[in-house]
Amino acid sequence: MWEDVLQRYLEYQGYEVKRVINLTDIEDKAIEEAQERGMSVGTLTGAIAERFVEEAGRLRIKLPEPMPRSSTSVKQAVNLIRKLLDKGCAYELKGDIFFDPLKFKGFGKLFRLDMSKWPKNRKRFKRDTYNGRRWNLGDFILWHRCKKDDKVCWDTEIGVGRPSWNVQDPAMISENLGWSVDIFCGGIDNLYRHHDYNIAVMESVSGRQLARLWLHGEHVLVGGKKMSKSLHNIVYPQDLIEHGYTWEQVRFYLLSRHYRKKLNLSMDAVRAESLKLNALRAMAQDLTNPRENCERTSPDEAARSLTDDLTSSFESAMNDDLDTPSAVEGLFNKVQRLHMLHKLGRIGKEQRLVIEEKLRKTDSVLQFVF
């Protein structure tokens, strides 16, 4: 959601945005779950991707083209691994291929990892990812050798196997955006290990800076805890819809908290934010609908001044690290004041048209006013 707002606000400011969303469809956990459920990993992840696209549309999240999948970028992943082998940054062991972080100067720089704690003895980590926000101080896997019963395999020049998650994102990024991007986004958990792995892989191959800016979003929690199947506390957007809320209300609620702060899901908070959105939408509709014989022909200076200033607090807050709660609060307060003037008959036709234009422009970012 906040990445959608980021893209929309950059476009609001006049930038042309080229964006890619990576879909990871062949990592350890998906493969294991598919096996447990007796289906192919493509069937499992394909259904998840379809649901993501459908719900994103309902939440007015703009999805880019392309949205590559790990399974369609295997050839590029193999190319990257070959180059890392040639450069001596990676090595093969019994068919698996690992990256040696000590061969990359500045490893862990995004997280500011203390490399003085790196173990003297070599350790290897073979899974795509590990639970928790911790660091694996050792070599990380790039290529999984196919074992006897493995069904997700590719026959390639570096062997029969599949790319690890740690090289899948670099493959999709380099194939679709090149070696450097302006902004790299992700969940806060990716700040532990994964994004520094991406940097090490990409920059070892290209010699160029992967990204100038890194933005990490915090999680939505339930009962103060991260959602997980083991805790049986997963809430889907559809669950809120079944409680009687609209998709616009869900979007408004999710943007009521700064993207770098945890949002603890509360039905009371959803209800309160929904009522606030209802009020905002009602005032916006009233302000933008002409009232016969009630519009001033001469300008009202207070209304004109407030109209001119309508988006200033919105833009100021958005310029401050996408502070959506403050942006919405500032917009709400000004709409409320304008609505009071409107009820007093002090909004002229000229102001009404300008108000509508400005509200629709801000809603090109927020996507819940109209």
C-alpha positions as a Markdown table, in Angstrom:
| # | Residue | x | y | z |
|---|---|---|---|---|
| 1 | Met | 0.0 | 0.0 | 0.0 |
| 2 | Trp | 2.7 | 2.5 | 1.0 |
| 3 | Glu | 4.7 | 1.6 | -2.1 |
| 4 | Asp | 1.6 | 2.4 | -4.2 |
| 5 | Val | 1.4 | 5.8 | -2.5 |
| 6 | Leu | 5.1 | 6.4 | -3.1 |
| 7 | Gln | 4.7 | 5.8 | -6.8 |
| 8 | Arg | 1.5 | 7.9 | -7.0 |
| 9 | Tyr | 3.1 | 10.8 | -5.1 |
| 10 | Leu | 6.1 | 10.8 | -7.4 |
| 11 | Glu | 3.8 | 11.0 | -10.3 |
| 12 | Tyr | 1.8 | 13.7 | -8.6 |
| 13 | Gln | 5.1 | 15.6 | -8.4 |
| 14 | Gly | 5.6 | 15.1 | -12.2 |
| 15 | Tyr | 8.0 | 12.2 | -12.2 |
| 16 | Glu | 7.7 | 9.3 | -14.7 |
| 17 | Val | 8.0 | 6.1 | -12.6 |
| 18 | Lys | 9.2 | 2.8 | -13.9 |
| 19 | Arg | 8.6 | 0.2 | -11.3 |
| 20 | Val | 8.9 | -3.6 | -10.9 |
| 21 | Ile | 7.3 | -5.9 | -8.4 |
| 22 | Asn | 9.1 | -9.2 | -8.0 |
| 23 | Leu | 6.9 | -12.3 | -7.4 |
| 24 | Thr | 8.8 | -15.0 | -5.6 |
| 25 | Asp | 7.3 | -18.3 | -6.7 |
| 26 | Ile | 9.9 | -21.0 | -6.2 |
| 27 | Glu | 11.4 | -20.6 | -2.7 |
| 28 | Asp | 11.7 | -23.2 | 0.0 |
| 29 | Lys | 8.5 | -22.5 | 2.0 |
| 30 | Ala | 6.3 | -22.5 | -1.1 |
| 31 | Ile | 7.8 | -25.7 | -2.4 |
| 32 | Glu | 7.4 | -27.4 | 1.0 |
| 33 | Glu | 3.8 | -26.2 | 1.3 |
| 34 | Ala | 2.9 | -27.4 | -2.2 |
| 35 | Gln | 4.3 | -30.9 | -1.4 |
| 36 | Glu | 2.3 | -31.0 | 1.9 |
| 37 | Arg | -0.9 | -30.1 | 0.0 |
| 38 | Gly | -0.2 | -32.5 | -2.9 |
| 39 | Met | -0.1 | -29.9 | -5.6 |
| 40 | Ser | 2.5 | -28.3 | -7.9 |
| 41 | Val | 4.3 | -25.2 | -6.7 |
| 42 | Gly | 3.0 | -23.4 | -9.8 |
| 43 | Thr | -0.6 | -24.2 | -8.8 |
| 44 | Leu | -0.1 | -22.9 | -5.3 |
| 45 | Thr | 1.8 | -19.7 | -6.1 |
| 46 | Gly | -0.3 | -19.0 | -9.2 |
| 47 | Ala | -3.4 | -18.9 | -7.0 |
| 48 | Ile | -1.7 | -16.6 | -4.5 |
| 49 | Ala | -0.6 | -14.3 | -7.3 |
| 50 | Glu | -4.1 | -14.2 | -8.7 |
| 51 | Arg | -5.6 | -13.3 | -5.3 |
| 52 | Phe | -2.9 | -10.6 | -4.8 |
| 53 | Val | -3.7 | -9.0 | -8.2 |
| 54 | Glu | -7.5 | -9.1 | -7.5 |
| 55 | Glu | -7.2 | -7.6 | -4.0 |
| 56 | Ala | -4.7 | -5.0 | -5.1 |
| 57 | Gly | -7.2 | -3.9 | -7.7 |
| 58 | Arg | -10.0 | -3.6 | -5.1 |
| 59 | Leu | -7.6 | -1.6 | -2.9 |
| 60 | Arg | -6.8 | 0.7 | -5.8 |
| 61 | Ile | -3.1 | -0.4 | -5.7 |
| 62 | Lys | -1.6 | 0.4 | -9.1 |
| 63 | Leu | 0.3 | -2.7 | -10.3 |
| 64 | Pro | 3.2 | -2.2 | -12.7 |
| 65 | Glu | 4.1 | -4.1 | -15.8 |
| 66 | Pro | 6.1 | -6.2 | -15.7 |
| 67 | Met | 5.6 | -8.3 | -12.6 |
| 68 | Pro | 8.3 | -10.9 | -13.2 |
| 69 | Arg | 8.4 | -14.2 | -11.4 |
| 70 | Ser | 11.4 | -16.1 | -10.1 |
| 71 | Ser | 10.5 | -19.1 | -12.3 |
| 72 | Thr | 10.7 | -16.9 | -15.4 |
| 73 | Ser | 14.1 | -15.5 | -14.5 |
| 74 | Val | 16.1 | -18.7 | -13.9 |
| 75 | Lys | 18.3 | -18.1 | -17.0 |
| 76 | Gln | 19.3 | -14.7 | -15.7 |
| 77 | Ala | 20.0 | -16.1 | -12.2 |
| 78 | Val | 22.3 | -18.7 | -13.8 |
| 79 | Asn | 24.1 | -15.9 | -15.6 |
| 80 | Leu | 24.7 | -14.0 | -12.4 |
| 81 | Ile | 25.9 | -17.1 | -10.6 |
| 82 | Arg | 28.4 | -17.9 | -13.4 |
| 83 | Lys | 29.8 | -14.4 | -13.2 |
| 84 | Leu | 30.1 | -14.7 | -9.4 |
| 85 | Leu | 31.9 | -18.0 | -9.8 |
| 86 | Asp | 34.3 | -16.4 | -12.3 |
| 87 | Lys | 35.0 | -13.5 | -10.0 |
| 88 | Gly | 35.7 | -15.8 | -7.1 |
| 89 | Cys | 32.8 | -14.5 | -5.0 |
| 90 | Ala | 31.0 | -17.8 | -5.1 |
| 91 | Tyr | 32.0 | -21.4 | -5.0 |
| 92 | Glu | 30.5 | -24.8 | -5.5 |
| 93 | Leu | 30.2 | -27.5 | -2.9 |
| 94 | Lys | 28.6 | -30.9 | -3.7 |
| 95 | Gly | 26.4 | -29.3 | -6.4 |
| 96 | Asp | 25.2 | -26.4 | -4.2 |
| 97 | Ile | 26.7 | -22.9 | -4.8 |
| 98 | Phe | 27.4 | -20.4 | -2.0 |
| 99 | Phe | 28.3 | -16.8 | -1.9 |
| 100 | Asp | 31.3 | -15.8 | 0.3 |
| 101 | Pro | 30.4 | -12.5 | 2.0 |
| 102 | Leu | 34.1 | -11.9 | 2.9 |
| 103 | Lys | 34.8 | -11.6 | -0.8 |
| 104 | Phe | 32.6 | -8.5 | -1.1 |
| 105 | Lys | 34.0 | -5.3 | 0.4 |
| 106 | Gly | 31.4 | -3.6 | 2.5 |
| 107 | Phe | 29.2 | -6.6 | 3.1 |
| 108 | Gly | 26.3 | -5.7 | 5.5 |
| 109 | Lys | 26.6 | -2.0 | 4.8 |
| 110 | Leu | 22.9 | -1.4 | 4.5 |
| 111 | Phe | 22.2 | -2.9 | 7.9 |
| 112 | Arg | 25.5 | -1.6 | 9.3 |
| 113 | Leu | 26.5 | -5.1 | 10.3 |
| 114 | Asp | 29.4 | -5.4 | 12.7 |
| 115 | Met | 31.8 | -7.6 | 10.7 |
| 116 | Ser | 34.2 | -7.9 | 13.6 |
| 117 | Lys | 31.9 | -10.6 | 14.9 |
| 118 | Trp | 32.2 | -12.7 | 11.8 |
| 119 | Pro | 33.3 | -16.3 | 12.8 |
| 120 | Lys | 36.8 | -17.5 | 12.1 |
| 121 | Asn | 35.5 | -20.9 | 10.9 |
| 122 | Arg | 33.4 | -21.0 | 7.7 |
| 123 | Lys | 29.7 | -21.6 | 8.2 |
| 124 | Arg | 27.2 | -22.2 | 5.4 |
| 125 | Phe | 23.4 | -21.5 | 5.4 |
| 126 | Lys | 21.5 | -23.6 | 2.9 |
| 127 | Arg | 17.9 | -22.4 | 3.3 |
| 128 | Asp | 16.4 | -19.6 | 1.2 |
| 129 | Thr | 15.4 | -17.8 | 4.4 |
| 130 | Tyr | 15.3 | -18.2 | 8.2 |
| 131 | Asn | 12.8 | -17.2 | 10.8 |
| 132 | Gly | 13.3 | -14.1 | 12.9 |
| 133 | Arg | 15.2 | -10.9 | 12.6 |
| 134 | Arg | 18.7 | -12.3 | 13.0 |
| 135 | Trp | 21.9 | -12.5 | 11.0 |
| 136 | Asn | 23.4 | -15.7 | 9.6 |
| 137 | Leu | 27.1 | -15.1 | 10.0 |
| 138 | Gly | 28.4 | -17.2 | 7.2 |
| 139 | Asp | 28.1 | -18.1 | 3.5 |
| 140 | Phe | 24.6 | -17.9 | 1.9 |
| 141 | Ile | 23.2 | -20.2 | -0.7 |
| 142 | Leu | 22.8 | -19.1 | -4.4 |
| 143 | Trp | 22.0 | -22.4 | -6.1 |
| 144 | His | 20.2 | -25.5 | -4.7 |
| 145 | Arg | 21.4 | -28.8 | -6.2 |
| 146 | Cys | 18.4 | -31.0 | -7.1 |
| 147 | Lys | 18.1 | -34.0 | -4.9 |
| 148 | Lys | 16.5 | -37.3 | -5.8 |
| 149 | Asp | 12.9 | -36.5 | -5.1 |
| 150 | Asp | 13.0 | -32.7 | -6.0 |
| 151 | Lys | 10.4 | -31.7 | -8.5 |
| 152 | Val | 11.3 | -28.0 | -9.0 |
| 153 | Cys | 14.5 | -28.2 | -11.0 |
| 154 | Trp | 16.1 | -26.8 | -14.1 |
| 155 | Asp | 18.9 | -28.4 | -16.2 |
| 156 | Thr | 21.4 | -25.6 | -16.6 |
| 157 | Glu | 25.1 | -25.1 | -17.4 |
| 158 | Ile | 25.9 | -24.9 | -13.7 |
| 159 | Gly | 24.0 | -28.1 | -12.9 |
| 160 | Val | 20.5 | -29.4 | -12.2 |
| 161 | Gly | 18.8 | -27.3 | -9.5 |
| 162 | Arg | 17.1 | -24.1 | -8.8 |
| 163 | Pro | 18.2 | -20.5 | -7.8 |
| 164 | Ser | 17.9 | -19.5 | -4.2 |
| 165 | Trp | 15.8 | -16.6 | -3.1 |
| 166 | Asn | 19.0 | -14.6 | -2.6 |
| 167 | Val | 19.7 | -14.5 | -6.3 |
| 168 | Gln | 16.1 | -14.5 | -7.6 |
| 169 | Asp | 15.5 | -10.8 | -6.8 |
| 170 | Pro | 18.8 | -9.7 | -8.4 |
| 171 | Ala | 17.9 | -11.7 | -11.5 |
| 172 | Met | 14.5 | -10.2 | -11.9 |
| 173 | Ile | 15.8 | -6.6 | -11.1 |
| 174 | Ser | 18.7 | -6.7 | -13.5 |
| 175 | Glu | 16.6 | -8.3 | -16.2 |
| 176 | Asn | 13.8 | -5.7 | -16.0 |
| 177 | Leu | 15.4 | -2.5 | -14.6 |
| 178 | Gly | 19.1 | -2.8 | -15.1 |
| 179 | Trp | 21.9 | -2.7 | -12.5 |
| 180 | Ser | 20.9 | 0.4 | -10.6 |
| 181 | Val | 17.6 | 1.8 | -9.3 |
| 182 | Asp | 16.7 | 5.0 | -7.6 |
| 183 | Ile | 14.5 | 3.5 | -4.8 |
| 184 | Phe | 14.4 | 0.0 | -3.5 |
| 185 | Cys | 11.4 | -0.9 | -1.2 |
| 186 | Gly | 10.5 | -3.9 | 1.0 |
| 187 | Gly | 9.3 | -5.1 | 4.3 |
| 188 | Ile | 11.4 | -4.4 | 7.4 |
| 189 | Asp | 12.3 | -8.0 | 7.8 |
| 190 | Asn | 14.2 | -7.8 | 4.5 |
| 191 | Leu | 16.6 | -5.4 | 6.2 |
| 192 | Tyr | 17.9 | -8.5 | 8.0 |
| 193 | Arg | 20.1 | -10.5 | 5.6 |
| 194 | His | 18.1 | -10.4 | 2.3 |
| 195 | His | 18.7 | -6.9 | 1.1 |
| 196 | Asp | 22.3 | -6.9 | 2.0 |
| 197 | Tyr | 22.5 | -10.3 | 0.1 |
| 198 | Asn | 20.9 | -8.5 | -2.9 |
| 199 | Ile | 23.5 | -5.7 | -2.7 |
| 200 | Ala | 26.4 | -8.2 | -2.5 |
| 201 | Val | 25.2 | -10.2 | -5.5 |
| 202 | Met | 24.3 | -7.3 | -7.7 |
| 203 | Glu | 27.2 | -5.0 | -6.9 |
| 204 | Ser | 29.8 | -7.9 | -7.1 |
| 205 | Val | 28.6 | -8.5 | -10.7 |
| 206 | Ser | 28.1 | -4.9 | -11.9 |
| 207 | Gly | 30.5 | -2.8 | -9.8 |
| 208 | Arg | 27.7 | -0.3 | -9.5 |
| 209 | Gln | 25.6 | 0.9 | -6.6 |
| 210 | Leu | 22.4 | -1.1 | -6.5 |
| 211 | Ala | 20.1 | 1.6 | -5.1 |
| 212 | Arg | 20.4 | 5.2 | -3.8 |
| 213 | Leu | 17.5 | 5.0 | -1.4 |
| 214 | Trp | 16.1 | 2.1 | 0.6 |
| 215 | Leu | 12.6 | 2.2 | 2.1 |
| 216 | His | 11.4 | -0.5 | 4.5 |
| 217 | Gly | 7.9 | -0.8 | 5.8 |
| 218 | Glu | 6.8 | -2.2 | 9.1 |
| 219 | His | 4.3 | -4.9 | 9.6 |
| 220 | Val | 0.6 | -5.1 | 10.3 |
| 221 | Leu | 0.3 | -6.9 | 13.7 |
| 222 | Val | -2.7 | -8.8 | 15.3 |
| 223 | Gly | -2.9 | -8.8 | 19.0 |
| 224 | Gly | 0.6 | -7.2 | 19.1 |
| 225 | Lys | 2.1 | -10.1 | 17.3 |
| 226 | Lys | 3.2 | -10.7 | 13.7 |
| 227 | Met | 0.7 | -12.7 | 11.7 |
| 228 | Ser | 1.6 | -16.3 | 11.3 |
| 229 | Lys | -0.1 | -19.6 | 10.5 |
| 230 | Ser | 1.2 | -21.2 | 13.7 |
| 231 | Leu | -0.5 | -18.5 | 15.8 |
| 232 | His | -3.7 | -18.7 | 13.8 |
| 233 | Asn | -3.9 | -14.9 | 13.7 |
| 234 | Ile | -3.8 | -14.1 | 10.0 |
| 235 | Val | -6.3 | -11.5 | 8.8 |
| 236 | Tyr | -7.0 | -11.0 | 5.1 |
| 237 | Pro | -8.5 | -7.9 | 3.6 |
| 238 | Gln | -11.5 | -10.0 | 2.7 |
| 239 | Asp | -12.1 | -10.6 | 6.4 |
| 240 | Leu | -12.6 | -6.8 | 7.0 |
| 241 | Ile | -14.9 | -6.7 | 4.0 |
| 242 | Glu | -17.0 | -9.5 | 5.5 |
| 243 | His | -17.2 | -7.3 | 8.7 |
| 244 | Gly | -19.0 | -4.7 | 6.6 |
| 245 | Tyr | -16.2 | -2.4 | 5.7 |
| 246 | Thr | -15.5 | -1.2 | 2.2 |
| 247 | Trp | -12.2 | -1.5 | 0.3 |
| 248 | Glu | -11.8 | 2.3 | 0.4 |
| 249 | Gln | -12.2 | 2.1 | 4.2 |
| 250 | Val | -9.5 | -0.6 | 4.4 |
| 251 | Arg | -7.2 | 1.5 | 2.3 |
| 252 | Phe | -7.8 | 4.5 | 4.5 |
| 253 | Tyr | -7.2 | 2.5 | 7.7 |
| 254 | Leu | -3.9 | 1.1 | 6.4 |
| 255 | Leu | -2.7 | 4.6 | 5.5 |
| 256 | Ser | -3.6 | 5.9 | 9.0 |
| 257 | Arg | -0.2 | 4.8 | 10.3 |
| 258 | His | 3.2 | 5.8 | 9.0 |
| 259 | Tyr | 4.7 | 3.1 | 6.9 |
| 260 | Arg | 7.8 | 2.8 | 9.2 |
| 261 | Lys | 5.6 | 2.2 | 12.3 |
| 262 | Lys | 3.9 | -1.0 | 13.3 |
| 263 | Leu | 0.1 | -1.1 | 12.8 |
| 264 | Asn | -1.6 | -3.2 | 15.4 |
| 265 | Leu | -4.9 | -4.2 | 13.8 |
| 266 | Ser | -7.9 | -3.3 | 15.9 |
| 267 | Met | -11.5 | -3.5 | 14.9 |
| 268 | Asp | -12.3 | -0.4 | 17.0 |
| 269 | Ala | -9.6 | 1.5 | 15.1 |
| 270 | Val | -10.9 | 0.3 | 11.8 |
| 271 | Arg | -14.4 | 1.5 | 12.8 |
| 272 | Ala | -13.2 | 4.9 | 13.9 |
| 273 | Glu | -11.1 | 5.5 | 10.8 |
| 274 | Ser | -14.0 | 4.3 | 8.6 |
| 275 | Leu | -16.3 | 6.9 | 10.2 |
| 276 | Lys | -13.7 | 9.6 | 9.6 |
| 277 | Leu | -13.4 | 8.6 | 6.0 |
| 278 | Asn | -17.2 | 8.7 | 5.6 |
| 279 | Ala | -17.2 | 12.2 | 6.9 |
| 280 | Leu | -14.3 | 13.3 | 4.6 |
| 281 | Arg | -16.1 | 11.8 | 1.5 |
| 282 | Ala | -19.4 | 13.4 | 2.4 |
| 283 | Met | -17.8 | 16.8 | 2.8 |
| 284 | Ala | -15.8 | 16.4 | -0.4 |
| 285 | Gln | -19.0 | 15.4 | -2.3 |
| 286 | Asp | -20.9 | 18.4 | -0.9 |
| 287 | Leu | -18.1 | 20.8 | -1.7 |
| 288 | Thr | -17.7 | 19.6 | -5.3 |
| 289 | Asn | -21.4 | 19.4 | -6.2 |
| 290 | Pro | -22.9 | 22.8 | -7.3 |
| 291 | Arg | -25.8 | 24.2 | -5.2 |
| 292 | Glu | -28.4 | 26.0 | -7.3 |
| 293 | Asn | -28.8 | 29.7 | -6.4 |
| 294 | Cys | -26.4 | 29.3 | -3.5 |
| 295 | Glu | -23.0 | 30.1 | -5.1 |
| 296 | Arg | -21.5 | 33.5 | -4.6 |
| 297 | Thr | -20.7 | 35.5 | -7.7 |
| 298 | Ser | -18.1 | 37.6 | -6.0 |
| 299 | Pro | -15.1 | 35.9 | -4.3 |
| 300 | Asp | -14.9 | 35.3 | -0.6 |
| 301 | Glu | -11.4 | 36.2 | 0.6 |
| 302 | Ala | -11.4 | 33.6 | 3.4 |
| 303 | Ala | -12.6 | 30.9 | 1.1 |
| 304 | Arg | -10.1 | 31.9 | -1.6 |
| 305 | Ser | -7.2 | 31.9 | 0.9 |
| 306 | Leu | -8.2 | 28.5 | 2.3 |
| 307 | Thr | -8.7 | 27.1 | -1.2 |
| 308 | Asp | -5.2 | 28.3 | -2.3 |
| 309 | Asp | -3.7 | 26.6 | 0.8 |
| 310 | Leu | -5.7 | 23.4 | 0.5 |
| 311 | Thr | -2.9 | 21.1 | -0.5 |
| 312 | Ser | 0.0 | 22.7 | 1.2 |
| 313 | Ser | -0.1 | 20.6 | 4.4 |
| 314 | Phe | -0.8 | 17.5 | 2.4 |
| 315 | Glu | 2.4 | 18.1 | 0.3 |
| 316 | Ser | 4.5 | 19.1 | 3.3 |
| 317 | Ala | 3.6 | 15.9 | 5.1 |
| 318 | Met | 4.1 | 13.7 | 2.1 |
| 319 | Asn | 7.5 | 15.3 | 1.5 |
| 320 | Asp | 8.4 | 14.3 | 5.0 |
| 321 | Asp | 9.0 | 10.6 | 4.3 |
| 322 | Leu | 5.5 | 9.9 | 3.1 |
| 323 | Asp | 3.8 | 10.9 | 6.4 |
| 324 | Thr | 0.3 | 9.8 | 5.3 |
| 325 | Pro | -1.3 | 10.2 | 8.7 |
| 326 | Ser | -0.3 | 13.9 | 8.9 |
| 327 | Ala | -1.1 | 14.4 | 5.2 |
| 328 | Val | -4.7 | 13.1 | 5.6 |
| 329 | Glu | -5.2 | 15.0 | 8.9 |
| 330 | Gly | -4.1 | 18.3 | 7.3 |
| 331 | Leu | -6.4 | 17.7 | 4.3 |
| 332 | Phe | -9.3 | 16.7 | 6.5 |
| 333 | Asn | -9.0 | 19.9 | 8.6 |
| 334 | Lys | -9.0 | 22.2 | 5.6 |
| 335 | Val | -11.9 | 20.4 | 3.9 |
| 336 | Gln | -13.8 | 20.7 | 7.2 |
| 337 | Arg | -13.2 | 24.4 | 7.3 |
| 338 | Leu | -14.1 | 24.9 | 3.7 |
| 339 | His | -17.2 | 22.8 | 4.2 |
| 340 | Met | -18.3 | 25.2 | 7.0 |
| 341 | Leu | -17.9 | 28.1 | 4.7 |
| 342 | His | -19.8 | 26.2 | 2.0 |
| 343 | Lys | -22.7 | 25.8 | 4.3 |
| 344 | Leu | -22.7 | 29.5 | 5.0 |
| 345 | Gly | -22.9 | 30.2 | 1.3 |
| 346 | Arg | -19.4 | 31.7 | 1.1 |
| 347 | Ile | -17.9 | 29.4 | -1.5 |
| 348 | Gly | -18.1 | 30.8 | -5.0 |
| 349 | Lys | -18.2 | 28.8 | -8.2 |
| 350 | Glu | -14.6 | 29.7 | -9.0 |
| 351 | Gln | -13.5 | 28.4 | -5.6 |
| 352 | Arg | -15.6 | 25.2 | -5.9 |
| 353 | Leu | -14.0 | 24.3 | -9.2 |
| 354 | Val | -10.5 | 24.9 | -7.8 |
| 355 | Ile | -11.4 | 22.9 | -4.7 |
| 356 | Glu | -12.6 | 20.0 | -6.8 |
| 357 | Glu | -9.5 | 20.1 | -9.0 |
| 358 | Lys | -7.2 | 20.1 | -6.0 |
| 359 | Leu | -9.1 | 17.3 | -4.2 |
| 360 | Arg | -9.1 | 15.1 | -7.2 |
| 361 | Lys | -5.3 | 15.7 | -7.6 |
| 362 | Thr | -4.6 | 14.7 | -4.0 |
| 363 | Asp | -6.9 | 11.7 | -4.5 |
| 364 | Ser | -4.8 | 10.6 | -7.4 |
| 365 | Val | -2.4 | 9.7 | -4.6 |
| 366 | Leu | -4.7 | 8.8 | -1.7 |
| 367 | Gln | -7.4 | 6.9 | -3.8 |
| 368 | Phe | -10.2 | 7.0 | -1.2 |
| 369 | Val | -11.8 | 10.5 | -1.4 |
| 370 | Phe | -13.9 | 9.9 | -4.6 |
